[in-house]
Amino acid sequence: MPLLLLIRHGENDYVKTGKMAGRIPGVRLNERGQEQAQALAEALKDVPIKAVYASPLERAMETAKPIAEAQKLTVIQEPDLMDTDIGKWEGRSWRVLMRTRAWRLVQHAPSRFRFPEGEAFVEAQTRYVSALERIVTKHNRPKDIIAVVFHADPIKLAVAHFIGLPLDQFQRLSCETGSLTALAVGEMGANLLKLNQRPPFDFLPRKK
């Protein structure tokens, strides 16, 4: 089975404002996020990665770039890995939203929720799964390893699909900044090898 390394981008300062970033442009890595990206690149430099894909958003690209450079690869932007379109929630306060009925749906029944003028979780999950399936189709040798750098909820939504976890339970998964989730995907199904791991990644094979 090809092995997908699902990597969440590094830390950024926008999240500290208490507002929803979504697809707002210009959200870049802060100093700690840059350190996380470099730590990922260092931890993965001896792993035989065949390709590095990333969401086009700056925080994902800035995380993917040092990983790709350590492998002498170029980051491949995949638009369908972009964070969920949260519509009118972009830039809004978490604390205000958390007091709404809509927030309770997001946390406990996301399959029934659509962001105002944005995506439904069902649609977003389908988009991420389709993107990863296309990547696996391109790199389908049994020992191929592909790094994919994108966002927290998208990673959790994709993992939930591949391991058969109902969409309404995807929020039970964890995905911290600068973390790696290892998912082997093949014709007969998928195996979740590691979830929300930080360097070092001793379980991964090394270049010969």
PyRosetta script that sets phi, psi and omega in degrees:
from pyrosetta import init, pose_from_sequence

init()
pose = pose_from_sequence("MPLLLLIRHGENDYVKTGKMAGRIPGVRLNERGQEQAQALAEALKDVPIKAVYASPLERAMETAKPIAEAQKLTVIQEPDLMDTDIGKWEGRSWRVLMRTRAWRLVQHAPSRFRFPEGEAFVEAQTRYVSALERIVTKHNRPKDIIAVVFHADPIKLAVAHFIGLPLDQFQRLSCETGSLTALAVGEMGANLLKLNQRPPFDFLPRKK")
pose.set_psi(1, 133.9)
pose.set_omega(1, 169.4)
pose.set_phi(2, -60.1)
pose.set_psi(2, 148.3)
pose.set_omega(2, -177.6)
pose.set_phi(3, -111.7)
pose.set_psi(3, 120.8)
pose.set_omega(3, 176.4)
pose.set_phi(4, -95.6)
pose.set_psi(4, 127.8)
pose.set_omega(4, 172.9)
pose.set_phi(5, -101.1)
pose.set_psi(5, 100.5)
pose.set_omega(5, -176.8)
pose.set_phi(6, -88.6)
pose.set_psi(6, 110.8)
pose.set_omega(6, -170.8)
pose.set_phi(7, -114.3)
pose.set_psi(7, 126.0)
pose.set_omega(7, 173.9)
pose.set_phi(8, -83.2)
pose.set_psi(8, 139.4)
pose.set_omega(8, 179.7)
pose.set_phi(9, -57.2)
pose.set_psi(9, 165.2)
pose.set_omega(9, 179.2)
pose.set_phi(10, -74.8)
pose.set_psi(10, 176.1)
pose.set_omega(10, -176.1)
pose.set_phi(11, -67.3)
pose.set_psi(11, 148.4)
pose.set_omega(11, 174.4)
pose.set_phi(12, -134.9)
pose.set_psi(12, 163.7)
pose.set_omega(12, -176.7)
pose.set_phi(13, -82.8)
pose.set_psi(13, -19.9)
pose.set_omega(13, -176.6)
pose.set_phi(14, -60.7)
pose.set_psi(14, -38.5)
pose.set_omega(14, -178.5)
pose.set_phi(15, -61.3)
pose.set_psi(15, -27.6)
pose.set_omega(15, -179.1)
pose.set_phi(16, -72.7)
pose.set_psi(16, -14.3)
pose.set_omega(16, 177.5)
pose.set_phi(17, -75.2)
pose.set_psi(17, -11.2)
pose.set_omega(17, -178.3)
pose.set_phi(18, 79.2)
pose.set_psi(18, 19.8)
pose.set_omega(18, -178.6)
pose.set_phi(19, -117.9)
pose.set_psi(19, 157.9)
pose.set_omega(19, -179.3)
pose.set_phi(20, -81.9)
pose.set_psi(20, 121.8)
pose.set_omega(20, -177.3)
pose.set_phi(21, -80.4)
pose.set_psi(21, -46.2)
pose.set_omega(21, -177.3)
pose.set_phi(22, 55.3)
pose.set_psi(22, -122.7)
pose.set_omega(22, -178.3)
pose.set_phi(23, -107.5)
pose.set_psi(23, 18.0)
pose.set_omega(23, 179.6)
pose.set_phi(24, -56.6)
pose.set_psi(24, 126.9)
pose.set_omega(24, -180.0)
pose.set_phi(25, -71.6)
pose.set_psi(25, 156.1)
pose.set_omega(25, 174.7)
pose.set_phi(26, 85.8)
pose.set_psi(26, 8.0)
pose.set_omega(26, 176.8)
pose.set_phi(27, -85.1)
pose.set_psi(27, 103.6)
pose.set_omega(27, -173.0)
pose.set_phi(28, -110.1)
pose.set_psi(28, 167.3)
pose.set_omega(28, 178.2)
pose.set_phi(29, -66.7)
pose.set_psi(29, 141.6)
pose.set_omega(29, 170.5)
pose.set_phi(30, -87.6)
pose.set_psi(30, -172.3)
pose.set_omega(30, -175.9)
pose.set_phi(31, -60.7)
pose.set_psi(31, -43.8)
pose.set_omega(31, 179.3)
pose.set_phi(32, -65.7)
pose.set_psi(32, -38.4)
pose.set_omega(32, 177.9)
pose.set_phi(33, -61.9)
pose.set_psi(33, -39.0)
pose.set_omega(33, 177.0)
pose.set_phi(34, -65.7)
pose.set_psi(34, -38.5)
pose.set_omega(34, 176.7)
pose.set_phi(35, -64.6)
pose.set_psi(35, -39.4)
pose.set_omega(35, 177.9)
pose.set_phi(36, -63.7)
pose.set_psi(36, -41.3)
pose.set_omega(36, 179.3)
pose.set_phi(37, -63.2)
pose.set_psi(37, -42.6)
pose.set_omega(37, 178.9)
pose.set_phi(38, -66.5)
pose.set_psi(38, -37.9)
pose.set_omega(38, 178.6)
pose.set_phi(39, -64.5)
pose.set_psi(39, -39.3)
pose.set_omega(39, 176.4)
pose.set_phi(40, -63.4)
pose.set_psi(40, -45.6)
pose.set_omega(40, -179.7)
pose.set_phi(41, -60.7)
pose.set_psi(41, -42.7)
pose.set_omega(41, 179.9)
pose.set_phi(42, -65.8)
pose.set_psi(42, -42.4)
pose.set_omega(42, -177.8)
pose.set_phi(43, -69.1)
pose.set_psi(43, -25.3)
pose.set_omega(43, -175.1)
pose.set_phi(44, -104.4)
pose.set_psi(44, -1.1)
pose.set_omega(44, -171.6)
pose.set_phi(45, -62.4)
pose.set_psi(45, -28.5)
pose.set_omega(45, -179.2)
pose.set_phi(46, -98.9)
pose.set_psi(46, 5.5)
pose.set_omega(46, 176.3)
pose.set_phi(47, -88.6)
pose.set_psi(47, 132.0)
pose.set_omega(47, -175.8)
pose.set_phi(48, -75.5)
pose.set_psi(48, 74.2)
pose.set_omega(48, -179.8)
pose.set_phi(49, -80.5)
pose.set_psi(49, 130.2)
pose.set_omega(49, -176.2)
pose.set_phi(50, -86.9)
pose.set_psi(50, -29.6)
pose.set_omega(50, -177.8)
pose.set_phi(51, -159.1)
pose.set_psi(51, 154.6)
pose.set_omega(51, 177.3)
pose.set_phi(52, -125.8)
pose.set_psi(52, 117.5)
pose.set_omega(52, 178.0)
pose.set_phi(53, -109.1)
pose.set_psi(53, 154.7)
pose.set_omega(53, 179.1)
pose.set_phi(54, -154.4)
pose.set_psi(54, 153.3)
pose.set_omega(54, 166.6)
pose.set_phi(55, -61.5)
pose.set_psi(55, 145.5)
pose.set_omega(55, 180.0)
pose.set_phi(56, -70.6)
pose.set_psi(56, -12.2)
pose.set_omega(56, -178.5)
pose.set_phi(57, -66.1)
pose.set_psi(57, 145.8)
pose.set_omega(57, -170.2)
pose.set_phi(58, -55.3)
pose.set_psi(58, -42.7)
pose.set_omega(58, -175.3)
pose.set_phi(59, -64.6)
pose.set_psi(59, -30.7)
pose.set_omega(59, 177.0)
pose.set_phi(60, -77.9)
pose.set_psi(60, -43.5)
pose.set_omega(60, -180.0)
pose.set_phi(61, -63.2)
pose.set_psi(61, -39.5)
pose.set_omega(61, -179.7)
pose.set_phi(62, -68.9)
pose.set_psi(62, -25.2)
pose.set_omega(62, 174.9)
pose.set_phi(63, -79.3)
pose.set_psi(63, -39.1)
pose.set_omega(63, -176.6)
pose.set_phi(64, -72.3)
pose.set_psi(64, -33.4)
pose.set_omega(64, -172.5)
pose.set_phi(65, -57.5)
pose.set_psi(65, -51.8)
pose.set_omega(65, 179.6)
pose.set_phi(66, -64.8)
pose.set_psi(66, -30.2)
pose.set_omega(66, 176.4)
pose.set_phi(67, -64.1)
pose.set_psi(67, -45.6)
pose.set_omega(67, 179.4)
pose.set_phi(68, -66.1)
pose.set_psi(68, -42.7)
pose.set_omega(68, -178.7)
pose.set_phi(69, -61.9)
pose.set_psi(69, -37.4)
pose.set_omega(69, 178.8)
pose.set_phi(70, -65.6)
pose.set_psi(70, -22.9)
pose.set_omega(70, 179.5)
pose.set_phi(71, -99.0)
pose.set_psi(71, -0.4)
pose.set_omega(71, -174.3)
pose.set_phi(72, 59.7)
pose.set_psi(72, 42.3)
pose.set_omega(72, 179.0)
pose.set_phi(73, -120.7)
pose.set_psi(73, 165.9)
pose.set_omega(73, 174.5)
pose.set_phi(74, -108.8)
pose.set_psi(74, 137.3)
pose.set_omega(74, 178.8)
pose.set_phi(75, -67.2)
pose.set_psi(75, 132.6)
pose.set_omega(75, 176.1)
pose.set_phi(76, -99.5)
pose.set_psi(76, 115.9)
pose.set_omega(76, 178.2)
pose.set_phi(77, -76.5)
pose.set_psi(77, 132.5)
pose.set_omega(77, 177.4)
pose.set_phi(78, -122.9)
pose.set_psi(78, 104.5)
pose.set_omega(78, -177.2)
pose.set_phi(79, -55.7)
pose.set_psi(79, -31.3)
pose.set_omega(79, -177.7)
pose.set_phi(80, -76.4)
pose.set_psi(80, 0.4)
pose.set_omega(80, 172.8)
pose.set_phi(81, -94.7)
pose.set_psi(81, -1.5)
pose.set_omega(81, -179.1)
pose.set_phi(82, -60.8)
pose.set_psi(82, 149.6)
pose.set_omega(82, -178.1)
pose.set_phi(83, -56.2)
pose.set_psi(83, 159.7)
pose.set_omega(83, -178.7)
pose.set_phi(84, -57.5)
pose.set_psi(84, 139.1)
pose.set_omega(84, 175.9)
pose.set_phi(85, -76.7)
pose.set_psi(85, 103.1)
pose.set_omega(85, -176.9)
pose.set_phi(86, -94.3)
pose.set_psi(86, 11.0)
pose.set_omega(86, 171.1)
pose.set_phi(87, 54.5)
pose.set_psi(87, -125.1)
pose.set_omega(87, -174.7)
pose.set_phi(88, -73.9)
pose.set_psi(88, -3.7)
pose.set_omega(88, 176.3)
pose.set_phi(89, -81.3)
pose.set_psi(89, -13.8)
pose.set_omega(89, 179.3)
pose.set_phi(90, -57.5)
pose.set_psi(90, 130.9)
pose.set_omega(90, 177.4)
pose.set_phi(91, 80.2)
pose.set_psi(91, -2.2)
pose.set_omega(91, -179.1)
pose.set_phi(92, -86.0)
pose.set_psi(92, 156.3)
pose.set_omega(92, -176.5)
pose.set_phi(93, -73.6)
pose.set_psi(93, 134.2)
pose.set_omega(93, 174.7)
pose.set_phi(94, -59.1)
pose.set_psi(94, -44.6)
pose.set_omega(94, -174.0)
pose.set_phi(95, -62.7)
pose.set_psi(95, -38.6)
pose.set_omega(95, 178.1)
pose.set_phi(96, -67.4)
pose.set_psi(96, -46.0)
pose.set_omega(96, -177.6)
pose.set_phi(97, -65.6)
pose.set_psi(97, -33.7)
pose.set_omega(97, -177.5)
pose.set_phi(98, -65.6)
pose.set_psi(98, -15.6)
pose.set_omega(98, 179.6)
pose.set_phi(99, -93.0)
pose.set_psi(99, 5.7)
pose.set_omega(99, -176.5)
pose.set_phi(100, -101.6)
pose.set_psi(100, 158.8)
pose.set_omega(100, 174.9)
pose.set_phi(101, -63.8)
pose.set_psi(101, -35.2)
pose.set_omega(101, 179.9)
pose.set_phi(102, -58.7)
pose.set_psi(102, -38.1)
pose.set_omega(102, 180.0)
pose.set_phi(103, -64.2)
pose.set_psi(103, -38.7)
pose.set_omega(103, 178.3)
pose.set_phi(104, -62.7)
pose.set_psi(104, -36.1)
pose.set_omega(104, 176.2)
pose.set_phi(105, -65.9)
pose.set_psi(105, -42.2)
pose.set_omega(105, 179.3)
pose.set_phi(106, -57.3)
pose.set_psi(106, -40.5)
pose.set_omega(106, -175.8)
pose.set_phi(107, -82.3)
pose.set_psi(107, -33.5)
pose.set_omega(107, -170.0)
pose.set_phi(108, -118.6)
pose.set_psi(108, -19.4)
pose.set_omega(108, 178.7)
pose.set_phi(109, -145.5)
pose.set_psi(109, 55.8)
pose.set_omega(109, -175.9)
pose.set_phi(110, -61.4)
pose.set_psi(110, -22.2)
pose.set_omega(110, 178.7)
pose.set_phi(111, -64.4)
pose.set_psi(111, -17.1)
pose.set_omega(111, -178.4)
pose.set_phi(112, -102.1)
pose.set_psi(112, 5.1)
pose.set_omega(112, -170.7)
pose.set_phi(113, -112.1)
pose.set_psi(113, 138.9)
pose.set_omega(113, 168.9)
pose.set_phi(114, -124.7)
pose.set_psi(114, 133.0)
pose.set_omega(114, 176.1)
pose.set_phi(115, -66.6)
pose.set_psi(115, 139.6)
pose.set_omega(115, -179.4)
pose.set_phi(116, -55.9)
pose.set_psi(116, 119.0)
pose.set_omega(116, -176.9)
pose.set_phi(117, 59.7)
pose.set_psi(117, 28.1)
pose.set_omega(117, 178.9)
pose.set_phi(118, -135.5)
pose.set_psi(118, -154.5)
pose.set_omega(118, -176.7)
pose.set_phi(119, -86.9)
pose.set_psi(119, 156.1)
pose.set_omega(119, 164.0)
pose.set_phi(120, -87.3)
pose.set_psi(120, 151.2)
pose.set_omega(120, 178.0)
pose.set_phi(121, -59.4)
pose.set_psi(121, -35.8)
pose.set_omega(121, 178.9)
pose.set_phi(122, -60.4)
pose.set_psi(122, -43.5)
pose.set_omega(122, 179.7)
pose.set_phi(123, -66.4)
pose.set_psi(123, -43.4)
pose.set_omega(123, -179.5)
pose.set_phi(124, -62.7)
pose.set_psi(124, -43.9)
pose.set_omega(124, 179.1)
pose.set_phi(125, -60.1)
pose.set_psi(125, -43.8)
pose.set_omega(125, 178.5)
pose.set_phi(126, -59.9)
pose.set_psi(126, -40.6)
pose.set_omega(126, -179.7)
pose.set_phi(127, -63.8)
pose.set_psi(127, -46.6)
pose.set_omega(127, -178.9)
pose.set_phi(128, -66.3)
pose.set_psi(128, -42.2)
pose.set_omega(128, -180.0)
pose.set_phi(129, -63.6)
pose.set_psi(129, -42.4)
pose.set_omega(129, 179.1)
pose.set_phi(130, -62.2)
pose.set_psi(130, -42.0)
pose.set_omega(130, 179.2)
pose.set_phi(131, -61.9)
pose.set_psi(131, -45.2)
pose.set_omega(131, -179.4)
pose.set_phi(132, -67.7)
pose.set_psi(132, -36.7)
pose.set_omega(132, 177.7)
pose.set_phi(133, -65.2)
pose.set_psi(133, -37.1)
pose.set_omega(133, 176.1)
pose.set_phi(134, -64.7)
pose.set_psi(134, -40.2)
pose.set_omega(134, 179.1)
pose.set_phi(135, -63.9)
pose.set_psi(135, -44.2)
pose.set_omega(135, 179.3)
pose.set_phi(136, -63.6)
pose.set_psi(136, -37.5)
pose.set_omega(136, 178.3)
pose.set_phi(137, -62.2)
pose.set_psi(137, -36.6)
pose.set_omega(137, -179.9)
pose.set_phi(138, -75.0)
pose.set_psi(138, -28.4)
pose.set_omega(138, -176.2)
pose.set_phi(139, -126.3)
pose.set_psi(139, 72.5)
pose.set_omega(139, -167.7)
pose.set_phi(140, -105.9)
pose.set_psi(140, 14.5)
pose.set_omega(140, 174.0)
pose.set_phi(141, -74.2)
pose.set_psi(141, 145.8)
pose.set_omega(141, -172.4)
pose.set_phi(142, -54.7)
pose.set_psi(142, -33.0)
pose.set_omega(142, -175.9)
pose.set_phi(143, -103.7)
pose.set_psi(143, 10.4)
pose.set_omega(143, 177.9)
pose.set_phi(144, -65.1)
pose.set_psi(144, 137.8)
pose.set_omega(144, 176.3)
pose.set_phi(145, -121.9)
pose.set_psi(145, 127.1)
pose.set_omega(145, -176.6)
pose.set_phi(146, -126.7)
pose.set_psi(146, 129.0)
pose.set_omega(146, 175.3)
pose.set_phi(147, -91.5)
pose.set_psi(147, 134.5)
pose.set_omega(147, -179.6)
pose.set_phi(148, -131.9)
pose.set_psi(148, 115.0)
pose.set_omega(148, -174.3)
pose.set_phi(149, -107.0)
pose.set_psi(149, 117.3)
pose.set_omega(149, 176.6)
pose.set_phi(150, -151.3)
pose.set_psi(150, -128.0)
pose.set_omega(150, -163.3)
pose.set_phi(151, -127.0)
pose.set_psi(151, 166.0)
pose.set_omega(151, -170.6)
pose.set_phi(152, -63.5)
pose.set_psi(152, -62.7)
pose.set_omega(152, -178.6)
pose.set_phi(153, -60.7)
pose.set_psi(153, -41.0)
pose.set_omega(153, 175.8)
pose.set_phi(154, -57.7)
pose.set_psi(154, -41.7)
pose.set_omega(154, 178.0)
pose.set_phi(155, -63.7)
pose.set_psi(155, -45.4)
pose.set_omega(155, -179.2)
pose.set_phi(156, -64.5)
pose.set_psi(156, -39.9)
pose.set_omega(156, 178.0)
pose.set_phi(157, -63.2)
pose.set_psi(157, -43.1)
pose.set_omega(157, -179.7)
pose.set_phi(158, -65.8)
pose.set_psi(158, -46.6)
pose.set_omega(158, 179.9)
pose.set_phi(159, -60.3)
pose.set_psi(159, -44.0)
pose.set_omega(159, 179.4)
pose.set_phi(160, -55.9)
pose.set_psi(160, -44.3)
pose.set_omega(160, 179.2)
pose.set_phi(161, -61.0)
pose.set_psi(161, -50.4)
pose.set_omega(161, -171.6)
pose.set_phi(162, -69.5)
pose.set_psi(162, -26.1)
pose.set_omega(162, 179.7)
pose.set_phi(163, -100.0)
pose.set_psi(163, 3.9)
pose.set_omega(163, 175.8)
pose.set_phi(164, 79.8)
pose.set_psi(164, 21.0)
pose.set_omega(164, 177.2)
pose.set_phi(165, -83.9)
pose.set_psi(165, 129.3)
pose.set_omega(165, -180.0)
pose.set_phi(166, -56.3)
pose.set_psi(166, 143.4)
pose.set_omega(166, -179.0)
pose.set_phi(167, -53.8)
pose.set_psi(167, -37.8)
pose.set_omega(167, -177.8)
pose.set_phi(168, -66.4)
pose.set_psi(168, -7.7)
pose.set_omega(168, 179.2)
pose.set_phi(169, -111.0)
pose.set_psi(169, 5.9)
pose.set_omega(169, -173.6)
pose.set_phi(170, -65.1)
pose.set_psi(170, -25.1)
pose.set_omega(170, -179.4)
pose.set_phi(171, -70.4)
pose.set_psi(171, -8.4)
pose.set_omega(171, 176.8)
pose.set_phi(172, -75.1)
pose.set_psi(172, -16.7)
pose.set_omega(172, 178.9)
pose.set_phi(173, -81.3)
pose.set_psi(173, 153.8)
pose.set_omega(173, 178.9)
pose.set_phi(174, -112.8)
pose.set_psi(174, 144.5)
pose.set_omega(174, 178.4)
pose.set_phi(175, -154.8)
pose.set_psi(175, 94.4)
pose.set_omega(175, -175.8)
pose.set_phi(176, -88.0)
pose.set_psi(176, 162.9)
pose.set_omega(176, 178.1)
pose.set_phi(177, -60.4)
pose.set_psi(177, 140.1)
pose.set_omega(177, 178.5)
pose.set_phi(178, 70.7)
pose.set_psi(178, 18.0)
pose.set_omega(178, -178.6)
pose.set_phi(179, -98.6)
pose.set_psi(179, 162.6)
pose.set_omega(179, 179.5)
pose.set_phi(180, -125.5)
pose.set_psi(180, 134.4)
pose.set_omega(180, 174.2)
pose.set_phi(181, -120.6)
pose.set_psi(181, 125.6)
pose.set_omega(181, -176.1)
pose.set_phi(182, -102.3)
pose.set_psi(182, 121.7)
pose.set_omega(182, -176.3)
pose.set_phi(183, -131.5)
pose.set_psi(183, 116.6)
pose.set_omega(183, 175.5)
pose.set_phi(184, -89.8)
pose.set_psi(184, 126.1)
pose.set_omega(184, -175.0)
pose.set_phi(185, -123.9)
pose.set_psi(185, 128.4)
pose.set_omega(185, 178.8)
pose.set_phi(186, -143.4)
pose.set_psi(186, -177.4)
pose.set_omega(186, -177.9)
pose.set_phi(187, -63.3)
pose.set_psi(187, -28.5)
pose.set_omega(187, -176.6)
pose.set_phi(188, -93.1)
pose.set_psi(188, 2.8)
pose.set_omega(188, -179.9)
pose.set_phi(189, 133.4)
pose.set_psi(189, -160.5)
pose.set_omega(189, -176.1)
pose.set_phi(190, -136.7)
pose.set_psi(190, 151.9)
pose.set_omega(190, 175.0)
pose.set_phi(191, -124.7)
pose.set_psi(191, 124.9)
pose.set_omega(191, 174.6)
pose.set_phi(192, -85.7)
pose.set_psi(192, 110.1)
pose.set_omega(192, -175.6)
pose.set_phi(193, -88.0)
pose.set_psi(193, -41.2)
pose.set_omega(193, 179.6)
pose.set_phi(194, -147.1)
pose.set_psi(194, 148.1)
pose.set_omega(194, 179.3)
pose.set_phi(195, -129.0)
pose.set_psi(195, 129.9)
pose.set_omega(195, 170.4)
pose.set_phi(196, 57.3)
pose.set_psi(196, 47.7)
pose.set_omega(196, -177.5)
pose.set_phi(197, -92.8)
pose.set_psi(197, 145.4)
pose.set_omega(197, 173.4)
pose.set_phi(198, -106.9)
pose.set_psi(198, 156.3)
pose.set_omega(198, 176.8)
pose.set_phi(199, -58.5)
pose.set_psi(199, 152.5)
pose.set_omega(199, 1.2)
pose.set_phi(200, -80.6)
pose.set_psi(200, 161.3)
pose.set_omega(200, -178.3)
pose.set_phi(201, -112.8)
pose.set_psi(201, 72.0)
pose.set_omega(201, -173.8)
pose.set_phi(202, -68.1)
pose.set_psi(202, -16.0)
pose.set_omega(202, -177.4)
pose.set_phi(203, -80.6)
pose.set_psi(203, -10.6)
pose.set_omega(203, -177.5)
pose.set_phi(204, -87.8)
pose.set_psi(204, 146.5)
pose.set_omega(204, 177.4)
pose.set_phi(205, -67.2)
pose.set_psi(205, 158.8)
pose.set_omega(205, -179.5)
pose.set_phi(206, -115.3)
pose.set_psi(206, 156.4)
pose.set_omega(206, 176.8)
pose.set_phi(207, -63.2)
pose.set_psi(207, 143.4)
pose.set_omega(207, 179.7)
pose.set_phi(208, -88.1)
pose.dump_pdb("model.pdb")
